[in-house]
């Protein structure tokens, strides 16, 4: 009888969730597969993660969709990367200027999405990252809410570069 009561008590205990790690609005994130470390904007207002890429070209390899691209980041060399495509995303972009009378007009852009390893501090996770030319932005990598959940991260917008140098082994 005592054993039964102890087991029942253990089952009834609530599970304690681990607290997320607090990071700043901007962090350095390692991309081990690309052998790069980039400055990233941690953006809770964005849903997906985006990597700045140029010369994006979809192609088939052994019946599967692949993408080749070059990084579009300050100081990036001309390395051509190839990666398996996880899916194609449809991103709604509000039209900046439109002759259309509909003020809520949106443009749909299709972007290749790859599963990419990200190293934040000592946390290594594989997350979905869409490829788009972000060379007009200060940060070549945008980490959205979905990736922040994968990284078990919370953001303090008043802080910057709180994580240690990316060190995932």
Residue, then its C-alpha position, 0 to 999 in steps of 0.5 A: x500500500x505504501x509503495x502504491x501511494x509513493x508512485x501515485x505521488x510521483x505521477x501527480x507532481x507537475x513537470x518543471x520546464x527548464x527556463x529559457x536562456x536569456x540572450x540579447x537583441x543581437x548575437x553572434x551565431x555559428x553556422x558549422x556547416x558553412x564554416x561561418x560565424x555571423x551577426x544575427x538579429x534576434x527578432x521575436x516579431x518575425x516567425x522564421x529565420x532568414x539567411x542573407x544569400x545571393x545567386x540563389x539557384x534551385x536544381x535537382x539532384x537524384x530526384x531531390x530539390x537542392x539549392x546553391x547560393x553564396x552568402x550575401x554578408x559583409x566580408x563573405x567570400x565567393x564560396x558557392x554552397x549547396x544544400x538540400x531544400x527542406x521546402x519552399x516557403x511563401x512569404x507575404x510581403x506588404x507591397x510598399x507602393x502599389x497602383x492598386x487601390x487596395x491598401x492591403x495589397x501583399x506580394x508573395x515571394x517564394x523562398x527556399x528553406x534549408x535545415x541548417x545547424x545554428x550554434x548559439x553559445x554552446x547550444x547547437x540546434x538544427x532549424x529551418x532557415x529561408x534564403x533571401x538577399x538581406x544585403x541591404x540590412x545590417x544583420x545577415x542572419x535573422x532569427x525569428x520566433x520559431x528558431x528562438x523556440x528551438x534554441x530555447x531562447x528568450x530575448x532581452x532587447x536592452x542587451x547585446x551579444x550576451x552569449x559567449x563566442x559560438x562553441x558547439x562541438 
